[in-house]
Amino acid sequence: MRTYIFFISLFLSFASFAQEEEVKDSSKTHKFGLRIGTDISKLVKSVVIDDYTAFEINADYKFAKKYSLAGEFGNEKRTIDETQVNFTTEGSYFKIGVDYNAYENWLDMENAIFVGLRYGVSSYKNTLNSHTIFNSDSYWGESGLKTDPINYGNSTTHLVELIIGLKAEIFNNLYLGVNAQLKNYVSNKNPDNFSNLYIPGFGKTTDDSKWGVGFGYTISYFIPFYKK
Amino acid sequence: MKKTITVIAFLLLAISCEKDDICTTSNADTAHLIIRFYDQLDQEVPKAVTNLLIVGVENSLSYGIESTRDSIAIPLRILQNNTSYRLIKDYAIDDNGTPSDASDDFETGNEDIIVLNYENEELYISKACGFKNIFNDVNFGFTPDTDNWILSSTVITNKIETEDNAHVHIFH
């Protein structure tokens, strides 16, 4: 029920953001502590989608009334079959940044509608499982399909991410969350004679854009340290 | 209520749009060998070869006949380090005086054989296009016989990567 109220008040709070700036009571108690969880969408996708395994741990530490230090650490392995290339990308990433909680909680609840910024580093390896040489003239009847795997060296990508989302308490200190991420990579070193077509923590890349989007569904547990 | 939220959350998960990458890059395809024909006497002047039949050596099919244009574009093998073609000038079928009987027909023309040796290299283009083959260290020659119609040749570039310009000039 508290969740229900939370989602309703969510819309109200968006509608009345301007007024929200006015001084609220400062007598309300805040719980400070560490919220630690995992991205359940990655777990579900690992089960449902072949050729995909991923795991992410996320955490945020509330150090001020409206601010939390937040971060994610994860591992992803993904095989993608495109028309011309079939490749596997495997690696780890971490992201660290700050979340701003725009939601005014009732009592001492720790629900959140947050906007955050992250800086992330992803380190991974590409393997080209098979590829086809683009050779449209079939006169010689040669198949351009090459099935010898090619291992490329380590790739590293640095990225920045804007994240918005919500976290709602469903049981005592147990939170369910949804978030959306908009990402852009600031540096990305491609391997020799190939491209980083998938980046753990970023997703698929396209030939003509450095932007990526992502969605996360988190379940997390809040460990209160102290009240104020 | 919790269930509803969970269901909505996973519906959102299913809605994800993705742009298809389509290969539109120019010169993404493996290049043909482009040969341009010039007059042996006046080497600046392009000169078409009359009724030129093009047949790959070790290939049972003919690649075609070119009789008006002064250049040809022919594919090289990407899984071998060499490709040869029979270039038959003034190609014709002689019906042996019996137009209705095809069994005694024979082909006429002046056949020269061109030979190319090269090293294959795979070049990554893009996700949508994948890789193309480029031919490095290209060596071009023609087999001498008693009646060559090809008199001389010049290799313009020993790297065949695009089809923007001729790679070999043949003088006749």
Boltz contact constraints between the chains, C-beta under 6 A:
constraints:
  - contact:
      token1: [A, 3]
      token2: [B, 1]
      max_distance: 6.0
  - contact:
      token1: [A, 4]
      token2: [B, 1]
      max_distance: 6.0
  - contact:
      token1: [A, 41]
      token2: [B, 13]
      max_distance: 6.0
  - contact:
      token1: [A, 82]
      token2: [B, 127]
      max_distance: 6.0
  - contact:
      token1: [A, 84]
      token2: [B, 130]
      max_distance: 6.0
  - contact:
      token1: [A, 85]
      token2: [B, 130]
      max_distance: 6.0
  - contact:
      token1: [A, 131]
      token2: [B, 130]
      max_distance: 6.0
  - contact:
      token1: [A, 131]
      token2: [B, 131]
      max_distance: 6.0
  - contact:
      token1: [A, 132]
      token2: [B, 130]
      max_distance: 6.0
  - contact:
      token1: [A, 133]
      token2: [B, 78]
      max_distance: 6.0
  - contact:
      token1: [A, 133]
      token2: [B, 131]
      max_distance: 6.0
  - contact:
      token1: [A, 133]
      token2: [B, 133]
      max_distance: 6.0
  - contact:
      token1: [A, 134]
      token2: [B, 28]
      max_distance: 6.0
  - contact:
      token1: [A, 134]
      token2: [B, 29]
      max_distance: 6.0
  - contact:
      token1: [A, 134]
      token2: [B, 129]
      max_distance: 6.0
  - contact:
      token1: [A, 134]
      token2: [B, 130]
      max_distance: 6.0
  - contact:
      token1: [A, 134]
      token2: [B, 132]
      max_distance: 6.0
  - contact:
      token1: [A, 135]
      token2: [B, 30]
      max_distance: 6.0
  - contact:
      token1: [A, 135]
      token2: [B, 78]
      max_distance: 6.0
  - contact:
      token1: [A, 136]
      token2: [B, 29]
      max_distance: 6.0
  - contact:
      token1: [A, 137]
      token2: [B, 75]
      max_distance: 6.0
  - contact:
      token1: [A, 139]
      token2: [B, 63]
      max_distance: 6.0
  - contact:
      token1: [A, 139]
      token2: [B, 75]
      max_distance: 6.0
  - contact:
      token1: [A, 140]
      token2: [B, 77]
      max_distance: 6.0
  - contact:
      token1: [A, 142]
      token2: [B, 78]
      max_distance: 6.0
  - contact:
      token1: [A, 142]
      token2: [B, 79]
      max_distance: 6.0
  - contact:
      token1: [A, 170]
      token2: [B, 2]
      max_distance: 6.0
  - contact:
      token1: [A, 178]
      token2: [B, 9]
      max_distance: 6.0
  - contact:
      token1: [A, 193]
      token2: [B, 124]
      max_distance: 6.0
  - contact:
      token1: [A, 194]
      token2: [B, 124]
      max_distance: 6.0
  - contact:
      token1: [A, 197]
      token2: [B, 127]
      max_distance: 6.0
  - contact:
      token1: [A, 207]
      token2: [B, 21]
      max_distance: 6.0
  - contact:
      token1: [A, 207]
      token2: [B, 126]
      max_distance: 6.0
  - contact:
      token1: [A, 207]
      token2: [B, 127]
      max_distance: 6.0
  - contact:
      token1: [A, 217]
      token2: [B, 9]
      max_distance: 6.0
